[in-house]
Amino acid sequence: MGARHKLNSAYVNGALIIAGLFGLLLENWTVFMIVVIIQIVSSIYLGDIRPNSNRK
């Protein structure tokens, strides 16, 4: 497991924890799913989560 994979896992785990807190506070699974999707998609868009390596 490389560093990129570990970092991506950390970002996804963080998104799940934060979304879980929002879901628990509002007692709603829909809120959990919306928050986790928004966080993961925005992290990919901003380049925090890198799905592919840039090697050629």
Summary of the structure (lengths in Angstrom):
residues: 56
radius of gyration: 13.0
end to end distance: 19.3
largest distance: 46.2
contacts: 124
relative contact order: 0.16
helix: 75%
strand: 0%
